[in-house]
């Protein structure tokens, strides 16, 4: 009888212990453990983050950080962290959260356009992925990479085709650059290469001229016409005489790309720079900005016409007045000069 009581007591204790264990396991792994009111929250885990870094970032999102740590240690996550962007939804358990942090790295959309140099591009990209601007700039400017892929310090911006792309947030600087090289090769397909050849230009020359077209007009529908003007000038052996190249030369010389110049002066046209198309023939040695795809395609398929000159149309802002000869151009130019003077735009 006594032994039977002992056995029963042991069984009861075992059941109690098992119940306690089951409760602890359940509460640790399968009880909702989010504290935020929104439907979702996002966690950004760096490639070199420790579990302590993750705990610090998760603390405002969780009801019980200690149970999260226990679950992470039990599941082996605390010693096997993976960088990336992760979504945590309201009501998730520790088990759900850890499973998410293991495998559900969410891609991010990375977009860029109109940067004037690789430094500004690096700054733009660093706002969207883990890589910082210094590591990106180093990757962009790497001489061995550039020379190995047909670029140099003047043409390197042509590699980056402005668009929106999908990346993982924890993409490194070199991974981003290498992906952009693949996108560049995809962009320059047989059709575009054939059109460039028909214009007697290389892809880098096309992008350089497209950057001028891009700067000359923000109107996409006018870009083929402006490109046609420059195509006519190149065929005739004329100087391009594009004001945006002079403005870029000034910025490059001073190192201040934030300079705002609304009016190019005659003295500026004497600036000795290979980017000054009033002094040097042909397209500049590299792009003066990152042109839109529409500007690139405009250069590849320029409008056929007999215009050699154009000037801003002050009666239809954003567009231009085109001329076939210098006399007509000078008449058009007078209305623009009068407008500049009336607005007191001296620089």
C-alpha positions as CSV (number, residue, x, y, z in Angstrom):
1,X,0.0,0.0,0.0
2,X,2.8,2.4,0.9
3,X,4.7,1.6,-2.3
4,X,1.6,2.2,-4.3
5,X,1.2,5.7,-2.7
6,X,4.8,6.5,-3.6
7,X,4.3,5.4,-7.2
8,X,1.2,7.5,-7.4
9,X,3.0,10.5,-5.9
10,X,5.9,10.1,-8.4
11,X,3.4,9.9,-11.3
12,X,1.7,13.0,-10.0
13,X,4.9,14.9,-9.7
14,X,5.9,13.7,-13.1
15,X,2.6,15.0,-14.6
16,X,3.0,18.3,-12.8
17,X,6.6,18.6,-14.0
18,X,5.6,17.7,-17.5
19,X,2.8,20.2,-17.4
20,X,5.1,22.9,-16.2
21,X,7.6,22.0,-18.9
22,X,4.9,22.0,-21.5
23,X,3.7,25.4,-20.3
24,X,7.2,26.9,-20.3
25,X,7.8,25.5,-23.8
26,X,4.5,26.7,-25.1
27,X,4.8,30.2,-23.5
28,X,8.4,30.5,-24.8
29,X,7.7,29.4,-28.4
30,X,4.0,29.6,-29.2
31,X,2.5,32.6,-27.2
32,X,2.1,35.9,-29.2
33,X,5.0,38.1,-28.3
34,X,4.6,41.4,-30.3
35,X,4.0,44.7,-28.6
36,X,3.4,47.1,-31.5
37,X,0.0,48.2,-32.6
38,X,0.6,48.4,-36.4
39,X,-0.1,45.4,-38.5
40,X,3.6,44.9,-39.3
41,X,7.1,46.1,-38.4
42,X,10.4,45.7,-40.2
43,X,13.8,44.7,-38.8
44,X,17.1,45.5,-40.6
45,X,19.9,43.1,-39.6
46,X,23.4,44.0,-40.6
47,X,25.8,41.5,-42.0
48,X,28.0,41.8,-39.0
49,X,25.3,42.2,-36.3
50,X,25.6,40.1,-33.2
51,X,22.6,38.6,-31.3
52,X,23.0,41.5,-28.8
53,X,22.4,43.9,-31.7
54,X,19.3,42.1,-32.7
55,X,17.9,42.0,-29.2
56,X,18.4,45.7,-28.9
57,X,16.5,46.3,-32.2
58,X,13.8,43.8,-31.2
59,X,13.2,45.2,-27.7
60,X,10.6,47.9,-28.7
61,X,8.7,45.3,-30.7
62,X,8.4,42.5,-28.2
63,X,6.5,42.0,-24.9
64,X,9.1,39.6,-23.5
65,X,12.7,39.9,-24.8
66,X,14.0,37.2,-22.5
67,X,11.6,34.6,-23.9
68,X,12.7,35.6,-27.4
69,X,16.3,35.1,-26.4
70,X,15.6,31.6,-24.9
71,X,13.7,30.6,-28.0
72,X,16.5,31.9,-30.3
73,X,19.1,30.0,-28.3
74,X,17.0,26.8,-28.3
75,X,16.5,26.9,-32.0
76,X,20.2,27.7,-32.7
77,X,19.4,31.1,-34.3
78,X,21.4,33.2,-31.8
79,X,24.6,31.6,-33.3
80,X,23.4,31.6,-36.9
81,X,22.3,35.1,-37.8
82,X,21.6,36.2,-41.3
83,X,21.6,39.8,-42.5
84,X,18.7,41.4,-44.3
85,X,15.3,43.1,-44.1
86,X,12.6,41.1,-42.3
87,X,8.9,41.6,-41.7
88,X,7.4,41.0,-38.2
89,X,3.6,40.9,-38.2
90,X,1.4,41.6,-35.3
91,X,0.6,38.6,-33.0
92,X,3.6,36.6,-34.1
93,X,5.1,34.1,-31.7
94,X,8.8,33.7,-30.9
95,X,8.8,30.6,-33.1
96,X,7.3,32.5,-36.0
97,X,9.6,35.4,-35.5
98,X,12.8,33.3,-35.5
99,X,11.6,31.2,-38.5
100,X,11.1,34.5,-40.3
101,X,14.5,35.9,-39.4
102,X,16.1,32.7,-40.7
103,X,14.7,32.5,-44.2
104,X,12.4,35.4,-45.2
105,X,14.9,38.1,-46.3
106,X,12.6,40.6,-48.1
107,X,13.9,42.2,-51.3
108,X,13.9,46.0,-51.4
109,X,13.3,48.3,-54.4
110,X,16.4,50.4,-55.2
111,X,16.0,53.3,-57.6
112,X,18.2,56.1,-58.8
113,X,18.4,58.7,-61.6
114,X,20.0,62.0,-62.6
115,X,23.1,61.7,-60.4
116,X,25.9,63.8,-61.8
117,X,28.8,61.7,-60.5
118,X,29.6,58.5,-58.7
119,X,29.8,60.3,-55.3
120,X,26.2,61.4,-55.5
121,X,25.2,58.0,-56.8
122,X,26.9,56.3,-53.8
123,X,25.1,58.6,-51.4
124,X,21.7,57.8,-53.1
125,X,22.3,54.0,-53.0
126,X,23.5,54.0,-49.4
127,X,20.1,55.3,-48.3
128,X,18.5,52.1,-49.7
129,X,20.8,49.2,-48.9
130,X,23.2,48.3,-46.2
131,X,26.4,49.3,-48.0
132,X,27.7,52.7,-46.9
133,X,28.6,55.5,-49.4
134,X,32.3,55.1,-48.9
135,X,32.4,51.4,-49.7
136,X,30.1,52.0,-52.7
137,X,32.3,54.9,-54.0
138,X,35.4,52.7,-53.7
139,X,33.7,49.9,-55.6
140,X,32.4,52.4,-58.3
141,X,35.9,54.0,-58.8
142,X,37.9,50.7,-58.7
143,X,40.4,51.1,-61.6
144,X,40.9,47.4,-62.2
145,X,37.1,46.8,-62.5
146,X,36.6,49.8,-64.8
147,X,39.5,48.9,-67.2
148,X,38.4,45.3,-67.2
149,X,35.0,46.2,-68.4
150,X,35.6,49.0,-70.9
151,X,35.2,52.1,-68.7
152,X,37.5,54.7,-67.2
153,X,37.2,57.5,-64.6
154,X,35.4,59.7,-67.1
155,X,32.9,57.2,-68.5
156,X,32.2,55.2,-65.3
157,X,28.8,56.8,-64.7
158,X,27.6,55.4,-68.0
159,X,27.6,51.9,-66.4
160,X,24.6,52.8,-64.2
161,X,21.3,52.6,-66.1
162,X,18.7,54.7,-64.1
163,X,15.7,52.5,-63.1
164,X,14.2,50.6,-60.2
165,X,15.9,47.3,-59.3
166,X,15.2,44.6,-56.7
167,X,18.0,43.9,-54.2
168,X,18.3,42.3,-50.8
169,X,18.9,45.0,-48.3
170,X,22.2,43.4,-47.1
171,X,23.8,43.7,-50.6
172,X,27.4,44.7,-50.5
173,X,29.0,47.5,-52.5
174,X,30.7,45.1,-54.9
175,X,27.6,43.0,-55.3
176,X,25.6,46.1,-56.2
177,X,28.2,47.2,-58.7
178,X,28.5,43.8,-60.3
179,X,24.7,43.5,-60.6
180,X,24.7,46.9,-62.4
181,X,27.2,45.6,-64.9
182,X,24.8,42.8,-65.7
183,X,22.0,45.3,-66.1
184,X,24.2,47.4,-68.3
185,X,24.9,44.4,-70.6
186,X,21.2,43.5,-70.7
187,X,20.3,47.1,-71.6
188,X,22.8,47.3,-74.4
189,X,21.1,44.5,-76.4
190,X,21.7,43.9,-80.1
191,X,19.0,46.4,-81.2
192,X,20.6,49.3,-79.2
193,X,24.2,48.3,-80.2
194,X,23.0,48.2,-83.9
195,X,21.5,51.7,-83.6
196,X,24.7,53.0,-81.9
197,X,26.8,51.7,-84.7
198,X,24.4,53.3,-87.2
199,X,25.1,56.6,-85.5
200,X,28.9,55.8,-85.7
201,X,29.1,55.9,-81.9
202,X,30.1,53.6,-79.0
203,X,27.7,53.0,-76.1
204,X,29.8,55.3,-73.9
205,X,29.6,58.1,-76.5
206,X,25.9,57.6,-76.8
207,X,25.4,58.0,-73.1
208,X,27.7,61.1,-73.1
209,X,25.6,62.7,-75.8
210,X,22.4,61.6,-74.1
211,X,23.4,63.3,-70.9
212,X,23.6,66.6,-72.8
213,X,20.2,65.9,-74.4
214,X,18.8,65.1,-70.9
215,X,20.1,68.4,-69.5
216,X,18.9,70.5,-72.5
217,X,15.3,69.5,-72.2
218,X,13.2,67.8,-69.5
219,X,10.4,67.2,-72.1
220,X,10.7,63.6,-73.1
221,X,8.7,64.2,-76.4
222,X,11.3,66.9,-77.4
223,X,14.4,64.8,-76.8
224,X,14.5,63.1,-80.2
225,X,14.4,66.5,-81.9
226,X,17.2,67.9,-79.7
227,X,19.2,64.7,-80.3
228,X,18.6,65.3,-84.0
229,X,20.2,68.8,-83.8
230,X,23.4,67.3,-82.3
231,X,23.4,64.4,-84.8
232,X,23.3,67.0,-87.6
233,X,26.1,69.0,-86.0
234,X,28.3,65.9,-85.6
235,X,27.8,64.9,-89.2
236,X,28.6,68.4,-90.4
237,X,31.8,68.6,-88.3
238,X,30.4,71.4,-86.2
239,X,31.1,72.0,-82.5
240,X,28.2,70.9,-80.3
241,X,28.3,74.2,-78.4
242,X,26.1,72.8,-75.6
243,X,25.7,75.1,-72.5
244,X,25.2,72.2,-70.1
245,X,28.7,71.0,-70.9
246,X,30.1,74.4,-69.9
247,X,28.2,74.4,-66.6
248,X,29.5,70.9,-65.9
249,X,33.0,71.9,-66.7
250,X,32.7,74.8,-64.1
251,X,31.3,72.4,-61.5
252,X,34.0,69.8,-62.2
253,X,36.7,72.5,-62.0
254,X,35.5,73.9,-58.7
255,X,34.4,70.5,-57.2
256,X,31.1,72.0,-56.2
257,X,28.4,70.1,-58.0
258,X,25.7,71.9,-56.1
259,X,26.4,75.2,-57.9
260,X,23.4,76.6,-59.6
261,X,24.1,78.4,-62.9
262,X,21.1,79.7,-64.8
263,X,23.0,81.7,-67.4
264,X,26.2,80.9,-69.2
265,X,28.4,84.0,-69.8
266,X,30.6,84.6,-72.7
267,X,33.7,84.4,-70.5
268,X,32.6,80.9,-69.5
269,X,32.9,79.7,-73.1
270,X,36.6,80.3,-72.9
271,X,37.1,77.8,-70.1
272,X,39.8,75.2,-71.1
273,X,38.1,71.9,-70.3
274,X,37.6,68.8,-72.5
275,X,33.9,69.1,-71.4
276,X,33.6,72.5,-72.9
277,X,32.0,71.7,-76.3
278,X,32.4,75.4,-77.4
279,X,36.2,74.7,-77.6
280,X,36.5,70.9,-78.2
281,X,34.9,69.0,-81.0
282,X,32.8,65.8,-80.6
283,X,31.1,64.5,-77.6
284,X,32.7,65.1,-74.1
285,X,34.9,62.4,-72.6
286,X,32.1,61.2,-70.4
287,X,28.5,61.9,-69.4
288,X,27.8,65.2,-67.6
289,X,24.9,63.6,-65.7
290,X,23.1,60.3,-65.6
291,X,20.7,60.5,-68.5
292,X,17.2,59.0,-68.5
293,X,16.7,56.0,-70.8
294,X,14.4,58.2,-72.9
295,X,17.4,60.5,-73.6
296,X,19.6,57.5,-74.5
297,X,17.0,56.1,-76.9
298,X,16.5,59.6,-78.4
299,X,20.2,59.7,-79.3
300,X,19.9,56.2,-80.8
301,X,16.9,57.2,-82.8
302,X,17.2,61.0,-83.4
303,X,14.5,62.9,-85.2
304,X,15.5,63.5,-88.9
305,X,15.3,67.2,-89.7
306,X,17.4,70.2,-90.9
307,X,17.7,72.0,-87.6
308,X,21.2,73.0,-86.3
309,X,20.3,75.4,-83.6
310,X,17.8,75.8,-80.8
311,X,17.1,78.1,-77.9
312,X,14.6,78.1,-75.0
313,X,11.1,79.2,-75.9
314,X,9.9,81.7,-73.3
315,X,6.4,81.5,-74.6
316,X,6.2,77.7,-74.0
317,X,8.5,77.1,-71.0
318,X,10.3,73.7,-71.1
319,X,10.3,73.6,-74.9
320,X,12.6,75.2,-77.5
321,X,12.6,77.1,-80.7
322,X,14.6,75.4,-83.5
323,X,16.3,77.0,-86.4
324,X,17.9,75.7,-89.6
325,X,20.5,78.6,-90.0
326,X,22.3,81.0,-87.8
327,X,20.3,84.1,-88.9
328,X,17.0,82.4,-87.8
329,X,18.6,81.2,-84.6
330,X,19.8,84.8,-83.7
331,X,16.3,86.1,-84.1
332,X,15.0,83.4,-81.8
333,X,17.8,84.0,-79.4
334,X,16.9,87.7,-79.0
335,X,13.6,86.9,-77.3
336,X,15.4,84.6,-74.9
337,X,18.1,87.3,-74.1
338,X,15.4,89.9,-73.5
339,X,13.6,87.5,-71.1
340,X,16.8,86.8,-69.2
341,X,17.4,90.5,-68.8
342,X,13.9,91.2,-67.8
343,X,14.1,88.5,-65.1
344,X,17.5,89.9,-64.0
345,X,19.1,86.6,-64.4
346,X,22.8,87.4,-64.5
347,X,24.3,84.0,-63.5
